[in-house]
């Protein structure tokens, strides 16, 4: 798995709002970065203690808002554009 594929997976779960899997994926991403660059430092390594509520709020900020436009047709049905 390369970093681009991991970014796509993270984006997918961000859209779904699955914060638990996002936390695991972020951890995997940090491990991959450390393997590539031994001098790589993350925010979590800089902070000695991170509360669970802080982590949860950071993950919520990663969520992507999806805009859906509904197009009404002449025969009364709706289709998503």
N, CA, C and O atoms as a GROMACS GRO file, in nm:
protein
  324
    1UNK      N    1   0.086  -0.117   0.000
    1UNK     CA    2   0.000   0.000   0.000
    1UNK      C    3   0.090   0.123   0.000
    1UNK      O    4   0.180   0.135   0.082
    2UNK      N    5   0.064   0.212  -0.092
    2UNK     CA    6   0.143   0.334  -0.092
    2UNK      C    7   0.063   0.449  -0.030
    2UNK      O    8  -0.054   0.433   0.004
    3UNK      N    9   0.128   0.562  -0.016
    3UNK     CA   10   0.068   0.675   0.053
    3UNK      C   11  -0.053   0.730  -0.020
    3UNK      O   12  -0.147   0.778   0.043
    4UNK      N   13  -0.053   0.726  -0.154
    4UNK     CA   14  -0.166   0.777  -0.231
    4UNK      C   15  -0.290   0.692  -0.207
    4UNK      O   16  -0.399   0.745  -0.189
    5UNK      N   17  -0.274   0.560  -0.207
    5UNK     CA   18  -0.387   0.471  -0.179
    5UNK      C   19  -0.440   0.495  -0.039
    5UNK      O   20  -0.562   0.495  -0.017
    6UNK      N   21  -0.352   0.514   0.056
    6UNK     CA   22  -0.393   0.539   0.194
    6UNK      C   23  -0.470   0.670   0.204
    6UNK      O   24  -0.569   0.678   0.277
    7UNK      N   25  -0.427   0.772   0.133
    7UNK     CA   26  -0.499   0.900   0.132
    7UNK      C   27  -0.640   0.883   0.076
    7UNK      O   28  -0.734   0.944   0.127
    8UNK      N   29  -0.656   0.801  -0.027
    8UNK     CA   30  -0.788   0.776  -0.085
    8UNK      C   31  -0.878   0.703   0.015
    8UNK      O   32  -0.996   0.733   0.026
    9UNK      N   33  -0.821   0.608   0.088
    9UNK     CA   34  -0.898   0.535   0.188
    9UNK      C   35  -0.938   0.629   0.301
    9UNK      O   36  -1.052   0.625   0.348
   10UNK      N   37  -0.846   0.715   0.344
   10UNK     CA   38  -0.876   0.812   0.450
   10UNK      C   39  -0.988   0.906   0.404
   10UNK      O   40  -1.078   0.937   0.481
   11UNK      N   41  -0.981   0.950   0.279
   11UNK     CA   42  -1.085   1.038   0.225
   11UNK      C   43  -1.221   0.968   0.224
   11UNK      O   44  -1.323   1.029   0.258
   12UNK      N   45  -1.222   0.841   0.186
   12UNK     CA   46  -1.347   0.764   0.183
   12UNK      C   47  -1.411   0.757   0.321
   12UNK      O   48  -1.530   0.783   0.336
   13UNK      N   49  -1.331   0.721   0.422
   13UNK     CA   50  -1.385   0.709   0.557
   13UNK      C   51  -1.416   0.845   0.619
   13UNK      O   52  -1.502   0.854   0.707
   14UNK      N   53  -1.350   0.950   0.574
   14UNK     CA   54  -1.383   1.085   0.620
   14UNK      C   55  -1.523   1.123   0.574
   14UNK      O   56  -1.601   1.181   0.649
   15UNK      N   57  -1.553   1.090   0.448
   15UNK     CA   58  -1.686   1.119   0.394
   15UNK      C   59  -1.794   1.042   0.467
   15UNK      O   60  -1.906   1.091   0.485
   16UNK      N   61  -1.762   0.920   0.510
   16UNK     CA   62  -1.859   0.838   0.583
   16UNK      C   63  -1.872   0.880   0.728
   16UNK      O   64  -1.972   0.849   0.794
   17UNK      N   65  -1.772   0.952   0.780
   17UNK     CA   66  -1.778   0.998   0.919
   17UNK      C   67  -1.736   0.894   1.020
   17UNK      O   68  -1.774   0.904   1.137
   18UNK      N   69  -1.660   0.795   0.978
   18UNK     CA   70  -1.618   0.686   1.067
   18UNK      C   71  -1.489   0.726   1.139
   18UNK      O   72  -1.379   0.702   1.089
   19UNK      N   73  -1.503   0.786   1.258
   19UNK     CA   74  -1.388   0.840   1.330
   19UNK      C   75  -1.297   0.732   1.387
   19UNK      O   76  -1.177   0.754   1.399
   20UNK      N   77  -1.352   0.617   1.423
   20UNK     CA   78  -1.269   0.510   1.480
   20UNK      C   79  -1.171   0.457   1.376
   20UNK      O   80  -1.053   0.440   1.405
   21UNK      N   81  -1.219   0.430   1.256
   21UNK     CA   82  -1.131   0.380   1.150
   21UNK      C   83  -1.034   0.490   1.107
   21UNK      O   84  -0.919   0.461   1.074
   22UNK      N   85  -1.078   0.616   1.108
   22UNK     CA   86  -0.988   0.726   1.074
   22UNK      C   87  -0.870   0.733   1.170
   22UNK      O   88  -0.758   0.759   1.128
   23UNK      N   89  -0.895   0.710   1.298
   23UNK     CA   90  -0.786   0.712   1.396
   23UNK      C   91  -0.684   0.602   1.365
   23UNK      O   92  -0.564   0.625   1.374
   24UNK      N   93  -0.732   0.483   1.329
   24UNK     CA   94  -0.643   0.372   1.295
   24UNK      C   95  -0.565   0.405   1.168
   24UNK      O   96  -0.444   0.382   1.162
   25UNK      N   97  -0.633   0.460   1.068
   25UNK     CA   98  -0.566   0.494   0.942
   25UNK      C   99  -0.462   0.604   0.961
   25UNK      O  100  -0.356   0.599   0.899
   26UNK      N  101  -0.490   0.701   1.046
   26UNK     CA  102  -0.392   0.807   1.074
   26UNK      C  103  -0.268   0.747   1.141
   26UNK      O  104  -0.155   0.786   1.112
   27UNK      N  105  -0.290   0.651   1.231
   27UNK     CA  106  -0.178   0.584   1.298
   27UNK      C  107  -0.093   0.507   1.196
   27UNK      O  108   0.030   0.512   1.200
   28UNK      N  109  -0.159   0.437   1.104
   28UNK     CA  110  -0.088   0.364   0.999
   28UNK      C  111  -0.010   0.462   0.911
   28UNK      O  112   0.104   0.435   0.874
   29UNK      N  113  -0.072   0.574   0.878
   29UNK     CA  114  -0.006   0.674   0.795
   29UNK      C  115   0.120   0.728   0.863
   29UNK      O  116   0.223   0.746   0.799
   30UNK      N  117   0.111   0.753   0.994
   30UNK     CA  118   0.229   0.801   1.068
   30UNK      C  119   0.339   0.696   1.069
   30UNK      O  120   0.456   0.729   1.054
   31UNK      N  121   0.302   0.568   1.086
   31UNK     CA  122   0.402   0.461   1.083
   31UNK      C  123   0.471   0.454   0.947
   31UNK      O  124   0.593   0.436   0.940
   32UNK      N  125   0.394   0.467   0.839
   32UNK     CA  126   0.453   0.466   0.706
   32UNK      C  127   0.549   0.583   0.687
   32UNK      O  128   0.657   0.566   0.630
   33UNK      N  129   0.509   0.700   0.734
   33UNK     CA  130   0.595   0.818   0.721
   33UNK      C  131   0.725   0.799   0.800
   33UNK      O  132   0.832   0.839   0.754
   34UNK      N  133   0.715   0.739   0.919
   34UNK     CA  134   0.836   0.714   0.999
   34UNK      C  135   0.928   0.614   0.931
   34UNK      O  136   1.050   0.627   0.941
   35UNK      N  137   0.872   0.515   0.862
   35UNK     CA  138   0.954   0.418   0.790
   35UNK      C  139   1.025   0.482   0.671
   35UNK      O  140   1.138   0.444   0.638
   36UNK      N  141   0.959   0.577   0.607
   36UNK     CA  142   1.019   0.646   0.493
   36UNK      C  143   1.125   0.745   0.541
   36UNK      O  144   1.235   0.751   0.486
   37UNK      N  145   1.090   0.824   0.642
   37UNK     CA  146   1.180   0.928   0.694
   37UNK      C  147   1.196   0.910   0.844
   37UNK      O  148   1.105   0.943   0.920
   38UNK      N  149   1.310   0.858   0.889
   38UNK     CA  150   1.331   0.835   1.032
   38UNK      C  151   1.323   0.962   1.116
   38UNK      O  152   1.297   0.954   1.237
   39UNK      N  153   1.345   1.080   1.056
   39UNK     CA  154   1.339   1.206   1.130
   39UNK      C  155   1.198   1.265   1.134
   39UNK      O  156   1.177   1.373   1.189
   40UNK      N  157   1.102   1.193   1.075
   40UNK     CA  158   0.964   1.241   1.070
   40UNK      C  159   0.906   1.248   1.212
   40UNK      O  160   0.913   1.151   1.287
   41UNK      N  161   0.849   1.364   1.247
   41UNK     CA  162   0.786   1.380   1.377
   41UNK      C  163   0.642   1.421   1.355
   41UNK      O  164   0.612   1.509   1.274
   42UNK      N  165   0.554   1.357   1.428
   42UNK     CA  166   0.412   1.388   1.417
   42UNK      C  167   0.371   1.478   1.531
   42UNK      O  168   0.447   1.501   1.625
   43UNK      N  169   0.249   1.530   1.523
   43UNK     CA  170   0.195   1.610   1.632
   43UNK      C  171   0.183   1.526   1.759
   43UNK      O  172   0.204   1.576   1.869
   44UNK      N  173   0.149   1.399   1.743
   44UNK     CA  174   0.130   1.313   1.860
   44UNK      C  175   0.262   1.285   1.929
   44UNK      O  176   0.264   1.265   2.051
   45UNK      N  177   0.373   1.283   1.855
   45UNK     CA  178   0.502   1.260   1.920
   45UNK      C  179   0.552   1.386   1.990
   45UNK      O  180   0.632   1.378   2.082
   46UNK      N  181   0.504   1.503   1.946
   46UNK     CA  182   0.544   1.628   2.010
   46UNK      C  183   0.468   1.650   2.140
   46UNK      O  184   0.522   1.710   2.232
   47UNK      N  185   0.346   1.603   2.148
   47UNK     CA  186   0.266   1.619   2.269
   47UNK      C  187   0.277   1.493   2.351
   47UNK      O  188   0.261   1.382   2.300
   48UNK      N  189   0.306   1.509   2.480
   48UNK     CA  190   0.324   1.391   2.563
   48UNK      C  191   0.190   1.327   2.598
   48UNK      O  192   0.179   1.205   2.604
   49UNK      N  193   0.089   1.410   2.622
   49UNK     CA  194  -0.042   1.355   2.657
   49UNK      C  195  -0.148   1.418   2.567
   49UNK      O  196  -0.155   1.540   2.553
   50UNK      N  197  -0.228   1.333   2.507
   50UNK     CA  198  -0.339   1.379   2.423
   50UNK      C  199  -0.464   1.314   2.477
   50UNK      O  200  -0.473   1.191   2.485
   51UNK      N  201  -0.561   1.395   2.514
   51UNK     CA  202  -0.684   1.337   2.567
   51UNK      C  203  -0.768   1.281   2.453
   51UNK      O  204  -0.754   1.322   2.338
   52UNK      N  205  -0.855   1.188   2.487
   52UNK     CA  206  -0.938   1.124   2.384
   52UNK      C  207  -1.032   1.225   2.321
   52UNK      O  208  -1.062   1.216   2.201
   53UNK      N  209  -1.081   1.321   2.398
   53UNK     CA  210  -1.172   1.421   2.343
   53UNK      C  211  -1.100   1.512   2.243
   53UNK      O  212  -1.160   1.554   2.144
   54UNK      N  213  -0.971   1.542   2.268
   54UNK     CA  214  -0.894   1.621   2.172
   54UNK      C  215  -0.880   1.546   2.040
   54UNK      O  216  -0.898   1.604   1.933
   55UNK      N  217  -0.848   1.418   2.048
   55UNK     CA  218  -0.832   1.336   1.928
   55UNK      C  219  -0.964   1.328   1.852
   55UNK      O  220  -0.965   1.337   1.730
   56UNK      N  221  -1.073   1.311   1.924
   56UNK     CA  222  -1.205   1.302   1.861
   56UNK      C  223  -1.238   1.432   1.787
   56UNK      O  224  -1.290   1.427   1.675
   57UNK      N  225  -1.208   1.547   1.847
   57UNK     CA  226  -1.238   1.674   1.782
   57UNK      C  227  -1.151   1.695   1.658
   57UNK      O  228  -1.196   1.755   1.561
   58UNK      N  229  -1.026   1.648   1.662
   58UNK     CA  230  -0.940   1.657   1.544
   58UNK      C  231  -0.995   1.573   1.430
   58UNK      O  232  -0.991   1.615   1.315
   59UNK      N  233  -1.046   1.455   1.462
   59UNK     CA  234  -1.099   1.367   1.359
   59UNK      C  235  -1.226   1.424   1.299
   59UNK      O  236  -1.251   1.409   1.179
   60UNK      N  237  -1.308   1.490   1.379
   60UNK     CA  238  -1.430   1.550   1.328
   60UNK      C  239  -1.394   1.659   1.228
   60UNK      O  240  -1.466   1.680   1.131
   61UNK      N  241  -1.284   1.730   1.251
   61UNK     CA  242  -1.240   1.834   1.158
   61UNK      C  243  -1.194   1.775   1.025
   61UNK      O  244  -1.190   1.845   0.924
   62UNK      N  245  -1.158   1.645   1.023
   62UNK     CA  246  -1.116   1.579   0.900
   62UNK      C  247  -1.234   1.539   0.811
   62UNK      O  248  -1.214   1.504   0.695
   63UNK      N  249  -1.354   1.545   0.865
   63UNK     CA  250  -1.470   1.501   0.789
   63UNK      C  251  -1.495   1.596   0.671
   63UNK      O  252  -1.476   1.717   0.682
   64UNK      N  253  -1.536   1.537   0.561
   64UNK     CA  254  -1.561   1.613   0.439
   64UNK      C  255  -1.711   1.625   0.421
   64UNK      O  256  -1.784   1.526   0.422
   65UNK      N  257  -1.758   1.749   0.406
   65UNK     CA  258  -1.900   1.771   0.386
   65UNK      C  259  -1.933   1.747   0.239
   65UNK      O  260  -1.867   1.800   0.150
   66UNK      N  261  -2.035   1.667   0.216
   66UNK     CA  262  -2.072   1.632   0.079
   66UNK      C  263  -2.198   1.708   0.040
   66UNK      O  264  -2.298   1.707   0.111
   67UNK      N  265  -2.191   1.775  -0.076
   67UNK     CA  266  -2.306   1.849  -0.126
   67UNK      C  267  -2.382   1.763  -0.225
   67UNK      O  268  -2.323   1.707  -0.318
   68UNK      N  269  -2.512   1.752  -0.207
   68UNK     CA  270  -2.596   1.673  -0.296
   68UNK      C  271  -2.700   1.766  -0.356
   68UNK      O  272  -2.771   1.837  -0.284
   69UNK      N  273  -2.709   1.766  -0.488
   69UNK     CA  274  -2.807   1.847  -0.557
   69UNK      C  275  -2.913   1.754  -0.615
   69UNK      O  276  -2.880   1.657  -0.684
   70UNK      N  277  -3.039   1.784  -0.588
   70UNK     CA  278  -3.149   1.700  -0.636
   70UNK      C  279  -3.215   1.770  -0.754
   70UNK      O  280  -3.255   1.886  -0.744
   71UNK      N  281  -3.225   1.698  -0.865
   71UNK     CA  282  -3.287   1.753  -0.985
   71UNK      C  283  -3.424   1.689  -1.002
   71UNK      O  284  -3.436   1.567  -1.014
   72UNK      N  285  -3.528   1.771  -1.003
   72UNK     CA  286  -3.663   1.719  -1.020
   72UNK      C  287  -3.692   1.704  -1.168
   72UNK      O  288  -3.663   1.793  -1.249
   73UNK      N  289  -3.750   1.590  -1.203
   73UNK     CA  290  -3.784   1.565  -1.343
   73UNK      C  291  -3.932   1.592  -1.366
   73UNK      O  292  -4.008   1.614  -1.271
   74UNK      N  293  -3.972   1.589  -1.490
   74UNK     CA  294  -4.110   1.622  -1.526
   74UNK      C  295  -4.211   1.519  -1.478
   74UNK      O  296  -4.326   1.554  -1.452
   75UNK      N  297  -4.171   1.393  -1.465
   75UNK     CA  298  -4.268   1.290  -1.429
   75UNK      C  299  -4.278   1.268  -1.278
   75UNK      O  300  -4.331   1.165  -1.235
   76UNK      N  301  -4.228   1.361  -1.196
   76UNK     CA  302  -4.244   1.353  -1.052
   76UNK      C  303  -4.134   1.281  -0.978
   76UNK      O  304  -4.132   1.282  -0.855
   77UNK      N  305  -4.041   1.221  -1.048
   77UNK     CA  306  -3.930   1.152  -0.982
   77UNK      C  307  -3.813   1.248  -0.965
   77UNK      O  308  -3.802   1.348  -1.037
   78UNK      N  309  -3.727   1.218  -0.869
   78UNK     CA  310  -3.609   1.300  -0.846
   78UNK      C  311  -3.484   1.220  -0.880
   78UNK      O  312  -3.480   1.098  -0.862
   79UNK      N  313  -3.385   1.288  -0.930
   79UNK     CA  314  -3.257   1.222  -0.955
   79UNK      C  315  -3.146   1.305  -0.891
   79UNK      O  316  -3.154   1.428  -0.886
   80UNK      N  317  -3.044   1.237  -0.842
   80UNK     CA  318  -2.931   1.307  -0.781
   80UNK      C  319  -2.832   1.343  -0.890
   80UNK      O  320  -2.791   1.258  -0.969
   81UNK      N  321  -2.794   1.470  -0.894
   81UNK     CA  322  -2.704   1.521  -0.997
   81UNK      C  323  -2.561   1.508  -0.948
   81UNK      O  324  -2.468   1.546  -1.020
   0.00000   0.00000   0.00000
